[in-house]
Amino acid sequence: MGLFGLGKKKNSEEKAPACACQCGCQAAEASTTETAKEHIETDACILSIKVLGTGCASCHTLLENTKQAVAGMGLDTKVEYVTDMAQIAGYGVMRMPALVINEKPAVMGKVLKPEEVADILKGICS
């Protein structure tokens, strides 16, 4: 049925291959886990880090702890602080403070220590 664009998809709308490391990029699929691991190590696996909050003391503490963890790991990533409620709602976050890594909520409603943030970041890169 071709009404309302609900018919078969055209061949020209093929989906681009996803990267085997699951980082969300459009690189060619890797055939082995070693190739995927090399891709993670060569490209920056952490593209963005955001702390979402309303401006309370807990939110500022998470922001500072996240900055400490990023600096301690030697990452060249800027930590952003988002206070706009419309943007926060766009992430589907209902409890704050929240930590968003690569546009996906990682932690909500908890103030993490720098070591805990570092552990989460290491888990994303491995």
MOPAC internal coordinates of N, CA, C and O (Angstrom, degrees):
PM7 1SCF
backbone

  N    0.0000 0     0.00 0     0.00 0    0    0    0
  C    1.4458 1     0.00 0     0.00 0    1    0    0
  C    1.5157 1   108.34 1     0.00 0    2    1    0
  O    1.2310 1   120.34 1   -57.78 1    3    2    1
  N    1.2889 1   116.96 1   122.22 1    3    2    1
  C    1.4466 1   121.39 1  -175.94 1    5    3    2
  C    1.5112 1   114.27 1   -97.72 1    6    5    3
  O    1.2310 1   119.70 1  -175.54 1    7    6    5
  N    1.3218 1   118.17 1     4.46 1    7    6    5
  C    1.4499 1   120.21 1  -179.52 1    9    7    6
  C    1.5192 1   111.65 1   -68.25 1   10    9    7
  O    1.2310 1   120.66 1   -39.08 1   11   10    9
  N    1.2935 1   116.34 1   140.92 1   11   10    9
  C    1.4608 1   123.29 1   174.01 1   13   11   10
  C    1.5253 1   112.53 1    58.92 1   14   13   11
  O    1.2310 1   119.60 1  -156.07 1   15   14   13
  N    1.2956 1   118.36 1    23.93 1   15   14   13
  C    1.4599 1   121.44 1   178.24 1   17   15   14
  C    1.5145 1   113.98 1    71.08 1   18   17   15
  O    1.2310 1   119.94 1  -156.68 1   19   18   17
  N    1.3362 1   117.72 1    23.32 1   19   18   17
  C    1.4579 1   121.03 1  -178.23 1   21   19   18
  C    1.5140 1   112.91 1   -95.71 1   22   21   19
  O    1.2310 1   120.02 1  -173.99 1   23   22   21
  N    1.3066 1   117.58 1     6.01 1   23   22   21
  C    1.4567 1   121.15 1  -179.05 1   25   23   22
  C    1.5167 1   111.42 1   -77.91 1   26   25   23
  O    1.2310 1   121.55 1    14.03 1   27   26   25
  N    1.3183 1   114.63 1  -165.97 1   27   26   25
  C    1.4551 1   120.00 1  -179.81 1   29   27   26
  C    1.5248 1   109.82 1   -65.44 1   30   29   27
  O    1.2310 1   121.36 1   -31.83 1   31   30   29
  N    1.3161 1   115.00 1   148.17 1   31   30   29
  C    1.4552 1   119.67 1   177.69 1   33   31   30
  C    1.5177 1   108.92 1   -77.43 1   34   33   31
  O    1.2310 1   121.47 1   -32.81 1   35   34   33
  N    1.3048 1   114.79 1   147.19 1   35   34   33
  C    1.4457 1   120.00 1   178.00 1   37   35   34
  C    1.5151 1   109.79 1   -73.52 1   38   37   35
  O    1.2310 1   120.50 1   -27.54 1   39   38   37
  N    1.3136 1   116.65 1   152.46 1   39   38   37
  C    1.4573 1   121.93 1  -179.65 1   41   39   38
  C    1.5230 1   112.26 1   -62.94 1   42   41   39
  O    1.2310 1   120.23 1   155.68 1   43   42   41
  N    1.3290 1   117.16 1   -24.32 1   43   42   41
  C    1.4608 1   120.12 1  -178.23 1   45   43   42
  C    1.5284 1   112.09 1   -72.72 1   46   45   43
  O    1.2310 1   119.74 1   168.95 1   47   46   45
  N    1.3160 1   118.11 1   -11.05 1   47   46   45
  C    1.4617 1   121.58 1  -178.76 1   49   47   46
  C    1.5247 1   111.49 1   -98.92 1   50   49   47
  O    1.2310 1   120.20 1  -138.61 1   51   50   49
  N    1.3234 1   117.22 1    41.39 1   51   50   49
  C    1.4497 1   120.27 1  -179.62 1   53   51   50
  C    1.5219 1   109.53 1   -72.12 1   54   53   51
  O    1.2310 1   121.60 1   -32.56 1   55   54   53
  N    1.3109 1   114.54 1   147.44 1   55   54   53
  C    1.4576 1   120.68 1  -179.36 1   57   55   54
  C    1.5261 1   109.59 1   -80.05 1   58   57   55
  O    1.2310 1   120.73 1   -43.68 1   59   58   57
  N    1.3277 1   116.20 1   136.32 1   59   58   57
  C    1.4625 1   120.48 1   178.11 1   61   59   58
  C    1.5195 1   109.25 1   -70.02 1   62   61   59
  O    1.2310 1   119.79 1   -34.11 1   63   62   61
  N    1.3230 1   118.01 1   145.89 1   63   62   61
  C    1.4594 1   119.90 1  -179.08 1   65   63   62
  C    1.5216 1   110.96 1   -64.50 1   66   65   63
  O    1.2310 1   121.13 1   -37.01 1   67   66   65
  N    1.3053 1   115.45 1   142.99 1   67   66   65
  C    1.4584 1   120.81 1   178.89 1   69   67   66
  C    1.5158 1   109.38 1   -93.66 1   70   69   67
  O    1.2310 1   121.39 1   -26.58 1   71   70   69
  N    1.2853 1   114.95 1   153.42 1   71   70   69
  C    1.4621 1   120.68 1   178.90 1   73   71   70
  C    1.5266 1   109.47 1   -70.98 1   74   73   71
  O    1.2310 1   120.11 1   -37.21 1   75   74   73
  N    1.3136 1   117.40 1   142.79 1   75   74   73
  C    1.4564 1   121.66 1  -178.07 1   77   75   74
  C    1.5214 1   112.74 1   -70.53 1   78   77   75
  O    1.2310 1   119.89 1   162.79 1   79   78   77
  N    1.3236 1   117.81 1   -17.21 1   79   78   77
  C    1.4641 1   119.44 1  -178.60 1   81   79   78
  C    1.5224 1   111.47 1   -83.71 1   82   81   79
  O    1.2310 1   119.62 1   178.12 1   83   82   81
  N    1.3278 1   118.33 1    -1.88 1   83   82   81
  C    1.4594 1   124.35 1   177.22 1   85   83   82
  C    1.5235 1   113.14 1    65.48 1   86   85   83
  O    1.2310 1   120.02 1  -153.18 1   87   86   85
  N    1.3321 1   117.56 1    26.82 1   87   86   85
  C    1.4612 1   119.98 1  -179.93 1   89   87   86
  C    1.5228 1   111.87 1   -84.61 1   90   89   87
  O    1.2310 1   120.03 1   170.94 1   91   90   89
  N    1.3241 1   117.56 1    -9.06 1   91   90   89
  C    1.4537 1   120.59 1   176.46 1   93   91   90
  C    1.5200 1   114.62 1    94.44 1   94   93   91
  O    1.2310 1   119.67 1   178.93 1   95   94   93
  N    1.3221 1   118.23 1    -1.07 1   95   94   93
  C    1.4506 1   119.65 1   179.46 1   97   95   94
  C    1.5299 1   109.88 1   -78.69 1   98   97   95
  O    1.2310 1   120.25 1    -5.37 1   99   98   97
  N    1.2949 1   117.14 1   174.63 1   99   98   97
  C    1.4642 1   121.82 1  -177.97 1  101   99   98
  C    1.5198 1   111.61 1  -104.60 1  102  101   99
  O    1.2310 1   119.62 1  -150.43 1  103  102  101
  N    1.3244 1   118.33 1    29.57 1  103  102  101
  C    1.4560 1   122.00 1   178.79 1  105  103  102
  C    1.5214 1   109.73 1   -70.53 1  106  105  103
  O    1.2310 1   121.02 1   -18.14 1  107  106  105
  N    1.3096 1   115.66 1   161.86 1  107  106  105
  C    1.4655 1   119.94 1   178.16 1  109  107  106
  C    1.5194 1   109.61 1   -64.05 1  110  109  107
  O    1.2310 1   120.87 1   -28.91 1  111  110  109
  N    1.3290 1   115.94 1   151.09 1  111  110  109
  C    1.4620 1   119.75 1  -178.61 1  113  111  110
  C    1.5203 1   110.39 1   -65.06 1  114  113  111
  O    1.2310 1   121.24 1   -42.59 1  115  114  113
  N    1.3149 1   115.23 1   137.41 1  115  114  113
  C    1.4553 1   119.89 1   178.02 1  117  115  114
  C    1.5204 1   108.38 1   -88.94 1  118  117  115
  O    1.2310 1   120.76 1   -35.46 1  119  118  117
  N    1.3286 1   116.16 1   144.54 1  119  118  117
  C    1.4563 1   119.29 1  -175.77 1  121  119  118
  C    1.5138 1   112.74 1   -88.26 1  122  121  119
  O    1.2310 1   119.65 1   155.70 1  123  122  121
  N    1.3212 1   118.27 1   -24.30 1  123  122  121
  C    1.4522 1   120.76 1   179.90 1  125  123  122
  C    1.5088 1   110.01 1  -129.62 1  126  125  123
  O    1.2310 1   121.12 1   -15.77 1  127  126  125
  N    1.3148 1   115.46 1   164.23 1  127  126  125
  C    1.4584 1   118.85 1   178.18 1  129  127  126
  C    1.5182 1   110.97 1   -68.79 1  130  129  127
  O    1.2310 1   119.49 1   153.35 1  131  130  129
  N    1.3284 1   118.58 1   -26.65 1  131  130  129
  C    1.4576 1   120.67 1   177.31 1  133  131  130
  C    1.5219 1   110.54 1   -65.14 1  134  133  131
  O    1.2310 1   120.42 1   138.75 1  135  134  133
  N    1.3211 1   116.80 1   -41.25 1  135  134  133
  C    1.4558 1   119.97 1   178.08 1  137  135  134
  C    1.5204 1   110.38 1   -64.05 1  138  137  135
  O    1.2310 1   120.30 1   139.35 1  139  138  137
  N    1.3239 1   117.04 1   -40.65 1  139  138  137
  C    1.4504 1   120.73 1   178.35 1  141  139  138
  C    1.5203 1   110.46 1   -64.90 1  142  141  139
  O    1.2310 1   120.42 1   139.95 1  143  142  141
  N    1.3245 1   116.81 1   -40.05 1  143  142  141
  C    1.4590 1   120.35 1   179.92 1  145  143  142
  C    1.5218 1   110.40 1   -65.17 1  146  145  143
  O    1.2310 1   120.17 1   140.40 1  147  146  145
  N    1.3447 1   117.29 1   -39.60 1  147  146  145
  C    1.4529 1   120.51 1   177.25 1  149  147  146
  C    1.5171 1   110.66 1   -62.55 1  150  149  147
  O    1.2310 1   120.20 1   140.97 1  151  150  149
  N    1.3294 1   117.22 1   -39.03 1  151  150  149
  C    1.4623 1   121.04 1   179.06 1  153  151  150
  C    1.5206 1   110.67 1   -62.30 1  154  153  151
  O    1.2310 1   120.65 1   138.61 1  155  154  153
  N    1.3231 1   116.37 1   -41.39 1  155  154  153
  C    1.4629 1   120.25 1   179.74 1  157  155  154
  C    1.5156 1   110.07 1   -64.74 1  158  157  155
  O    1.2310 1   120.17 1   138.54 1  159  158  157
  N    1.3197 1   117.28 1   -41.46 1  159  158  157
  C    1.4531 1   120.12 1  -176.69 1  161  159  158
  C    1.5301 1   111.90 1   -73.35 1  162  161  159
  O    1.2310 1   119.59 1   147.53 1  163  162  161
  N    1.3174 1   118.38 1   -32.47 1  163  162  161
  C    1.4524 1   119.48 1  -177.52 1  165  163  162
  C    1.5182 1   111.80 1   -81.68 1  166  165  163
  O    1.2310 1   119.86 1   139.37 1  167  166  165
  N    1.2925 1   117.88 1   -40.63 1  167  166  165
  C    1.4613 1   120.94 1   177.03 1  169  167  166
  C    1.5220 1   108.46 1   -92.66 1  170  169  167
  O    1.2310 1   120.73 1   -26.03 1  171  170  169
  N    1.2945 1   116.21 1   153.97 1  171  170  169
  C    1.4614 1   119.59 1   177.98 1  173  171  170
  C    1.5209 1   108.42 1   -69.96 1  174  173  171
  O    1.2310 1   120.56 1   -61.98 1  175  174  173
  N    1.3300 1   116.53 1   118.02 1  175  174  173
  C    1.4577 1   119.52 1  -177.72 1  177  175  174
  C    1.5257 1   110.91 1   -79.65 1  178  177  175
  O    1.2310 1   119.92 1   161.19 1  179  178  177
  N    1.2970 1   117.76 1   -18.81 1  179  178  177
  C    1.4638 1   120.95 1   177.41 1  181  179  178
  C    1.5233 1   107.21 1  -110.10 1  182  181  179
  O    1.2310 1   121.17 1   -70.42 1  183  182  181
  N    1.3162 1   115.36 1   109.58 1  183  182  181
  C    1.4531 1   120.62 1  -177.30 1  185  183  182
  C    1.5215 1   112.09 1   -90.78 1  186  185  183
  O    1.2310 1   120.57 1   141.83 1  187  186  185
  N    1.3294 1   116.51 1   -38.17 1  187  186  185
  C    1.4612 1   119.24 1  -178.78 1  189  187  186
  C    1.5196 1   110.46 1  -150.34 1  190  189  187
  O    1.2310 1   121.90 1   -35.24 1  191  190  189
  N    1.3108 1   113.97 1   144.76 1  191  190  189
  C    1.4602 1   121.69 1   175.87 1  193  191  190
  C    1.5232 1   106.74 1  -130.42 1  194  193  191
  O    1.2310 1   120.84 1   -52.74 1  195  194  193
  N    1.3191 1   115.99 1   127.26 1  195  194  193
  C    1.4625 1   120.86 1  -179.85 1  197  195  194
  C    1.5167 1   109.74 1  -131.35 1  198  197  195
  O    1.2310 1   121.26 1   -38.10 1  199  198  197
  N    1.3223 1   115.20 1   141.90 1  199  198  197
  C    1.4597 1   121.81 1   171.83 1  201  199  198
  C    1.5240 1   105.65 1  -109.44 1  202  201  199
  O    1.2310 1   121.07 1   -55.29 1  203  202  201
  N    1.3259 1   115.56 1   124.71 1  203  202  201
  C    1.4514 1   121.26 1  -179.68 1  205  203  202
  C    1.5186 1   108.83 1  -103.01 1  206  205  203
  O    1.2310 1   120.25 1   -46.44 1  207  206  205
  N    1.3163 1   117.12 1   133.56 1  207  206  205
  C    1.4547 1   119.66 1   178.42 1  209  207  206
  C    1.5132 1   112.50 1  -173.93 1  210  209  207
  O    1.2310 1   121.81 1    -7.41 1  211  210  209
  N    1.3145 1   114.14 1   172.59 1  211  210  209
  C    1.4605 1   120.92 1  -177.01 1  213  211  210
  C    1.5159 1   113.14 1   -93.98 1  214  213  211
  O    1.2310 1   119.84 1   171.50 1  215  214  213
  N    1.3162 1   117.92 1    -8.50 1  215  214  213
  C    1.4542 1   121.07 1   179.70 1  217  215  214
  C    1.5211 1   112.70 1   109.04 1  218  217  215
  O    1.2310 1   120.15 1  -170.80 1  219  218  217
  N    1.3147 1   117.32 1     9.20 1  219  218  217
  C    1.4665 1   120.44 1  -179.59 1  221  219  218
  C    1.5271 1   110.40 1   -77.39 1  222  221  219
  O    1.2310 1   120.48 1    -5.34 1  223  222  221
  N    1.3195 1   116.69 1   174.66 1  223  222  221
  C    1.4583 1   121.75 1  -178.77 1  225  223  222
  C    1.5291 1   111.84 1   -62.01 1  226  225  223
  O    1.2310 1   119.82 1   141.42 1  227  226  225
  N    1.3182 1   117.95 1   -38.58 1  227  226  225
  C    1.4688 1   121.31 1   179.57 1  229  227  226
  C    1.5264 1   110.88 1   -63.63 1  230  229  227
  O    1.2310 1   120.56 1   139.63 1  231  230  229
  N    1.3052 1   116.54 1   -40.37 1  231  230  229
  C    1.4619 1   120.75 1  -179.91 1  233  231  230
  C    1.5259 1   110.41 1   -65.57 1  234  233  231
  O    1.2310 1   120.55 1   137.09 1  235  234  233
  N    1.3285 1   116.56 1   -42.91 1  235  234  233
  C    1.4581 1   120.13 1   178.70 1  237  235  234
  C    1.5276 1   111.49 1   -66.60 1  238  237  235
  O    1.2310 1   120.08 1   144.99 1  239  238  237
  N    1.3253 1   117.44 1   -35.01 1  239  238  237
  C    1.4628 1   121.18 1   177.49 1  241  239  238
  C    1.5209 1   110.53 1   -64.42 1  242  241  239
  O    1.2310 1   120.17 1   135.09 1  243  242  241
  N    1.3477 1   117.29 1   -44.91 1  243  242  241
  C    1.4622 1   120.41 1   177.58 1  245  243  242
  C    1.5260 1   110.60 1   -62.69 1  246  245  243
  O    1.2310 1   120.01 1   140.58 1  247  246  245
  N    1.3143 1   117.59 1   -39.42 1  247  246  245
  C    1.4610 1   121.71 1   178.23 1  249  247  246
  C    1.5340 1   110.46 1   -60.41 1  250  249  247
  O    1.2310 1   120.32 1   130.98 1  251  250  249
  N    1.3150 1   117.00 1   -49.02 1  251  250  249
  C    1.4638 1   120.75 1  -179.00 1  253  251  250
  C    1.5236 1   111.42 1   -66.00 1  254  253  251
  O    1.2310 1   120.02 1   139.65 1  255  254  253
  N    1.3254 1   117.57 1   -40.35 1  255  254  253
  C    1.4649 1   120.91 1   178.72 1  257  255  254
  C    1.5299 1   110.96 1   -65.44 1  258  257  255
  O    1.2310 1   120.47 1   142.98 1  259  258  257
  N    1.3133 1   116.71 1   -37.02 1  259  258  257
  C    1.4655 1   120.76 1   177.99 1  261  259  258
  C    1.5237 1   110.42 1   -67.21 1  262  261  259
  O    1.2310 1   120.36 1   137.38 1  263  262  261
  N    1.3380 1   116.91 1   -42.62 1  263  262  261
  C    1.4650 1   120.25 1   177.51 1  265  263  262
  C    1.5220 1   111.05 1   -61.69 1  266  265  263
  O    1.2310 1   120.33 1   140.42 1  267  266  265
  N    1.3401 1   116.98 1   -39.58 1  267  266  265
  C    1.4577 1   120.95 1   178.01 1  269  267  266
  C    1.5314 1   110.72 1   -63.07 1  270  269  267
  O    1.2310 1   120.35 1   136.26 1  271  270  269
  N    1.3177 1   116.93 1   -43.74 1  271  270  269
  C    1.4637 1   121.38 1  -178.84 1  273  271  270
  C    1.5243 1   110.78 1   -64.45 1  274  273  271
  O    1.2310 1   120.10 1   137.06 1  275  274  273
  N    1.3247 1   117.42 1   -42.94 1  275  274  273
  C    1.4640 1   121.64 1  -179.88 1  277  275  274
  C    1.5226 1   109.99 1   -64.61 1  278  277  275
  O    1.2310 1   120.45 1   136.70 1  279  278  277
  N    1.3249 1   116.75 1   -43.30 1  279  278  277
  C    1.4640 1   120.19 1   179.06 1  281  279  278
  C    1.5241 1   110.78 1   -66.27 1  282  281  279
  O    1.2310 1   120.24 1   140.27 1  283  282  281
  N    1.3307 1   117.14 1   -39.73 1  283  282  281
  C    1.4559 1   121.52 1   179.79 1  285  283  282
  C    1.5208 1   112.99 1   -65.88 1  286  285  283
  O    1.2310 1   120.44 1   150.31 1  287  286  285
  N    1.3292 1   116.77 1   -29.69 1  287  286  285
  C    1.4648 1   120.79 1   178.91 1  289  287  286
  C    1.5294 1   112.21 1   -85.86 1  290  289  287
  O    1.2310 1   120.60 1   169.72 1  291  290  289
  N    1.3283 1   116.45 1   -10.28 1  291  290  289
  C    1.4568 1   120.21 1  -179.69 1  293  291  290
  C    1.5148 1   113.81 1    74.47 1  294  293  291
  O    1.2310 1   120.28 1  -154.80 1  295  294  293
  N    1.3213 1   117.07 1    25.20 1  295  294  293
  C    1.4677 1   120.76 1   179.34 1  297  295  294
  C    1.5224 1   110.15 1   -79.57 1  298  297  295
  O    1.2310 1   120.93 1   -33.85 1  299  298  297
  N    1.3129 1   115.82 1   146.15 1  299  298  297
  C    1.4616 1   121.71 1   177.85 1  301  299  298
  C    1.5245 1   108.64 1  -100.25 1  302  301  299
  O    1.2310 1   120.97 1  -123.95 1  303  302  301
  N    1.3253 1   115.74 1    56.05 1  303  302  301
  C    1.4548 1   122.29 1  -177.58 1  305  303  302
  C    1.5194 1   108.98 1  -125.06 1  306  305  303
  O    1.2310 1   120.77 1   -46.39 1  307  306  305
  N    1.3127 1   116.13 1   133.61 1  307  306  305
  C    1.4617 1   121.19 1   178.84 1  309  307  306
  C    1.5298 1   108.87 1   -86.11 1  310  309  307
  O    1.2310 1   120.46 1   -43.66 1  311  310  309
  N    1.3161 1   116.72 1   136.34 1  311  310  309
  C    1.4613 1   122.14 1   177.17 1  313  311  310
  C    1.5270 1   107.63 1   -94.13 1  314  313  311
  O    1.2310 1   121.08 1   -59.18 1  315  314  313
  N    1.3253 1   115.53 1   120.82 1  315  314  313
  C    1.4628 1   120.88 1  -179.75 1  317  315  314
  C    1.5233 1   110.06 1   -96.46 1  318  317  315
  O    1.2310 1   120.94 1   -28.54 1  319  318  317
  N    1.3285 1   115.80 1   151.46 1  319  318  317
  C    1.4625 1   121.59 1   177.63 1  321  319  318
  C    1.5205 1   107.93 1  -119.44 1  322  321  319
  O    1.2310 1   120.49 1   -62.65 1  323  322  321
  N    1.3262 1   116.66 1   117.35 1  323  322  321
  C    1.4623 1   122.45 1  -175.79 1  325  323  322
  C    1.5262 1   108.99 1  -109.56 1  326  325  323
  O    1.2310 1   120.51 1   -57.54 1  327  326  325
  N    1.3352 1   116.64 1   122.46 1  327  326  325
  C    1.4616 1   121.11 1   178.46 1  329  327  326
  C    1.5236 1   112.35 1  -116.25 1  330  329  327
  O    1.2310 1   120.05 1   173.26 1  331  330  329
  N    1.3227 1   117.51 1    -6.74 1  331  330  329
  C    1.4643 1   121.42 1  -179.22 1  333  331  330
  C    1.5282 1   109.61 1   -72.68 1  334  333  331
  O    1.2310 1   120.45 1   -60.87 1  335  334  333
  N    1.3192 1   116.75 1   119.13 1  335  334  333
  C    1.4669 1   121.45 1  -175.40 1  337  335  334
  C    1.5270 1   112.47 1   -63.82 1  338  337  335
  O    1.2310 1   119.69 1   149.77 1  339  338  337
  N    1.3087 1   118.20 1   -30.23 1  339  338  337
  C    1.4659 1   120.36 1   178.02 1  341  339  338
  C    1.5320 1   110.40 1   -66.20 1  342  341  339
  O    1.2310 1   120.55 1   138.22 1  343  342  341
  N    1.3321 1   116.56 1   -41.78 1  343  342  341
  C    1.4637 1   119.88 1   177.91 1  345  343  342
  C    1.5284 1   110.63 1   -68.14 1  346  345  343
  O    1.2310 1   120.58 1   139.84 1  347  346  345
  N    1.3315 1   116.49 1   -40.16 1  347  346  345
  C    1.4626 1   120.76 1   179.63 1  349  347  346
  C    1.5215 1   110.10 1   -61.91 1  350  349  347
  O    1.2310 1   120.62 1   136.85 1  351  350  349
  N    1.3290 1   116.41 1   -43.15 1  351  350  349
  C    1.4663 1   120.66 1   179.09 1  353  351  350
  C    1.5218 1   110.86 1   -64.15 1  354  353  351
  O    1.2310 1   120.12 1   149.39 1  355  354  353
  N    1.3217 1   117.38 1   -30.61 1  355  354  353
  C    1.4544 1   121.64 1   178.30 1  357  355  354
  C    1.5276 1   112.96 1   -62.64 1  358  357  355
  O    1.2310 1   120.40 1   154.12 1  359  358  357
  N    1.3214 1   116.85 1   -25.88 1  359  358  357
  C    1.4648 1   120.95 1   177.55 1  361  359  358
  C    1.5298 1   111.74 1   -85.61 1  362  361  359
  O    1.2310 1   120.07 1   172.25 1  363  362  361
  N    1.3149 1   117.48 1    -7.75 1  363  362  361
  C    1.4623 1   120.51 1  -179.58 1  365  363  362
  C    1.5146 1   112.95 1    77.14 1  366  365  363
  O    1.2310 1   120.57 1  -158.73 1  367  366  365
  N    1.3135 1   116.52 1    21.27 1  367  366  365
  C    1.4604 1   121.86 1  -178.17 1  369  367  366
  C    1.5213 1   109.32 1   -87.79 1  370  369  367
  O    1.2310 1   120.95 1   -52.00 1  371  370  369
  N    1.3377 1   115.79 1   128.00 1  371  370  369
  C    1.4588 1   120.48 1  -179.84 1  373  371  370
  C    1.5323 1   112.67 1  -109.77 1  374  373  371
  O    1.2310 1   120.66 1   162.28 1  375  374  373
  N    1.3406 1   116.34 1   -17.72 1  375  374  373
  C    1.4644 1   120.24 1   178.94 1  377  375  374
  C    1.5115 1   108.77 1  -123.16 1  378  377  375
  O    1.2310 1   121.52 1   -40.84 1  379  378  377
  N    1.3236 1   114.69 1   139.16 1  379  378  377
  C    1.4512 1   119.63 1  -178.97 1  381  379  378
  C    1.5214 1   109.55 1  -125.65 1  382  381  379
  O    1.2310 1   120.04 1   -25.65 1  383  382  381
  N    1.3118 1   117.54 1   154.35 1  383  382  381
  C    1.4521 1   128.27 1     4.32 1  385  383  382
  C    1.5174 1   111.39 1   -73.66 1  386  385  383
  O    1.2310 1   121.23 1   -19.35 1  387  386  385
  N    1.3233 1   115.26 1   160.65 1  387  386  385
  C    1.4568 1   120.75 1   179.71 1  389  387  386
  C    1.5233 1   109.12 1  -135.71 1  390  389  387
  O    1.2310 1   121.39 1   -31.84 1  391  390  389
  N    1.3165 1   114.94 1   148.16 1  391  390  389
  C    1.4599 1   121.97 1   177.70 1  393  391  390
  C    1.5265 1   107.87 1  -112.85 1  394  393  391
  O    1.2310 1   120.86 1   -56.39 1  395  394  393
  N    1.3303 1   115.96 1   123.61 1  395  394  393
  C    1.4611 1   122.21 1  -179.69 1  397  395  394
  C    1.5191 1   108.18 1  -115.24 1  398  397  395
  O    1.2310 1   120.97 1   -55.22 1  399  398  397
  N    1.3389 1   115.75 1   124.78 1  399  398  397
  C    1.4546 1   120.98 1   179.68 1  401  399  398
  C    1.5214 1   107.80 1  -121.48 1  402  401  399
  O    1.2310 1   121.14 1   -54.77 1  403  402  401
  N    1.3279 1   115.42 1   125.23 1  403  402  401
  C    1.4703 1   121.89 1  -177.97 1  405  403  402
  C    1.5236 1   111.55 1    54.12 1  406  405  403
  O    1.2310 1   120.98 1  -135.92 1  407  406  405
  N    1.3193 1   115.74 1    44.08 1  407  406  405
  C    1.4662 1   123.98 1   175.61 1  409  407  406
  C    1.5287 1   114.04 1    67.15 1  410  409  407
  O    1.2310 1   119.68 1  -163.33 1  411  410  409
  N    1.3290 1   118.21 1    16.67 1  411  410  409
  C    1.4654 1   121.74 1   176.74 1  413  411  410
  C    1.5199 1   108.83 1  -125.93 1  414  413  411
  O    1.2310 1   119.76 1   -49.70 1  415  414  413
  N    1.3336 1   118.06 1   130.30 1  415  414  413
  C    1.4670 1   119.78 1   178.24 1  417  415  414
  C    1.5308 1   111.11 1   -61.33 1  418  417  415
  O    1.2310 1   120.99 1   -51.71 1  419  418  417
  N    1.3265 1   115.71 1   128.29 1  419  418  417
  C    1.4608 1   121.18 1   179.84 1  421  419  418
  C    1.5243 1   110.79 1  -102.48 1  422  421  419
  O    1.2310 1   120.31 1   138.68 1  423  422  421
  N    1.3348 1   117.02 1   -41.32 1  423  422  421
  C    1.4634 1   122.04 1  -178.28 1  425  423  422
  C    1.5246 1   107.98 1  -142.29 1  426  425  423
  O    1.2310 1   120.87 1   -42.40 1  427  426  425
  N    1.3293 1   115.95 1   137.60 1  427  426  425
  C    1.4631 1   120.83 1   177.86 1  429  427  426
  C    1.5211 1   109.98 1  -131.31 1  430  429  427
  O    1.2310 1   120.83 1   -41.36 1  431  430  429
  N    1.3212 1   116.01 1   138.64 1  431  430  429
  C    1.4516 1   121.42 1   172.45 1  433  431  430
  C    1.5132 1   115.11 1    73.08 1  434  433  431
  O    1.2310 1   119.66 1  -155.95 1  435  434  433
  N    1.3315 1   118.25 1    24.05 1  435  434  433
  C    1.4494 1   120.80 1  -177.98 1  437  435  434
  C    1.5224 1   109.70 1  -144.65 1  438  437  435
  O    1.2310 1   120.99 1   -42.55 1  439  438  437
  N    1.3348 1   115.70 1   137.45 1  439  438  437
  C    1.4525 1   120.86 1   174.68 1  441  439  438
  C    1.5227 1   106.97 1   -92.84 1  442  441  439
  O    1.2310 1   120.91 1   -65.41 1  443  442  441
  N    1.3186 1   115.87 1   114.59 1  443  442  441
  C    1.4571 1   121.69 1  -177.73 1  445  443  442
  C    1.5223 1   111.14 1   -91.38 1  446  445  443
  O    1.2310 1   121.05 1   -30.33 1  447  446  445
  N    1.3192 1   115.60 1   149.67 1  447  446  445
  C    1.4589 1   121.58 1   172.06 1  449  447  446
  C    1.5282 1   107.74 1   -79.52 1  450  449  447
  O    1.2310 1   119.76 1   -19.76 1  451  450  449
  N    1.3385 1   118.06 1   160.24 1  451  450  449
  C    1.4680 1   119.55 1   179.57 1  453  451  450
  C    1.5245 1   113.11 1   -56.44 1  454  453  451
  O    1.2310 1   120.02 1   143.99 1  455  454  453
  N    1.3294 1   117.56 1   -36.01 1  455  454  453
  C    1.4621 1   120.86 1   179.67 1  457  455  454
  C    1.5291 1   111.26 1   -65.79 1  458  457  455
  O    1.2310 1   120.51 1   142.46 1  459  458  457
  N    1.3308 1   116.62 1   -37.54 1  459  458  457
  C    1.4699 1   120.52 1   179.58 1  461  459  458
  C    1.5277 1   110.60 1   -68.38 1  462  461  459
  O    1.2310 1   120.72 1   140.20 1  463  462  461
  N    1.3404 1   116.23 1   -39.80 1  463  462  461
  C    1.4628 1   119.98 1   177.65 1  465  463  462
  C    1.5209 1   109.61 1   -63.89 1  466  465  463
  O    1.2310 1   120.30 1   136.98 1  467  466  465
  N    1.3254 1   117.03 1   -43.02 1  467  466  465
  C    1.4643 1   121.28 1   178.78 1  469  467  466
  C    1.5248 1   111.12 1   -60.82 1  470  469  467
  O    1.2310 1   120.00 1   139.74 1  471  470  469
  N    1.3334 1   117.61 1   -40.26 1  471  470  469
  C    1.4629 1   120.87 1   178.52 1  473  471  470
  C    1.5256 1   111.01 1   -62.74 1  474  473  471
  O    1.2310 1   120.02 1   139.12 1  475  474  473
  N    1.3255 1   117.56 1   -40.88 1  475  474  473
  C    1.4665 1   121.38 1   178.86 1  477  475  474
  C    1.5239 1   109.73 1   -65.03 1  478  477  475
  O    1.2310 1   120.38 1   136.14 1  479  478  477
  N    1.3324 1   116.88 1   -43.86 1  479  478  477
  C    1.4629 1   120.24 1  -179.84 1  481  479  478
  C    1.5209 1   111.26 1   -65.17 1  482  481  479
  O    1.2310 1   119.78 1   141.56 1  483  482  481
  N    1.3325 1   118.02 1   -38.44 1  483  482  481
  C    1.4624 1   120.98 1   177.76 1  485  483  482
  C    1.5279 1   110.39 1   -65.53 1  486  485  483
  O    1.2310 1   120.34 1   143.59 1  487  486  485
  N    1.3336 1   116.96 1   -36.41 1  487  486  485
  C    1.4504 1   121.00 1   178.32 1  489  487  486
  C    1.5145 1   112.82 1   -64.55 1  490  489  487
  O    1.2310 1   120.16 1   148.93 1  491  490  489
  N    1.3086 1   117.30 1   -31.07 1  491  490  489
  C    1.4637 1   121.30 1   179.60 1  493  491  490
  C    1.5226 1   110.10 1   -74.38 1  494  493  491
  O    1.2310 1   120.09 1   144.64 1  495  494  493
  N    1.3076 1   117.43 1   -35.36 1  495  494  493
  C    1.4665 1   121.27 1  -176.99 1  497  495  494
  C    1.5176 1   113.07 1   -84.34 1  498  497  495
  O    1.2310 1   119.61 1   169.89 1  499  498  497
  N    1.3220 1   118.36 1   -10.11 1  499  498  497
  C    1.4725 1   117.61 1  -177.62 1  501  499  498
  C    1.5047 1   112.47 1   -98.09 1  502  501  499
  O    1.2310 1   120.10 1   180.00 1  503  502  501

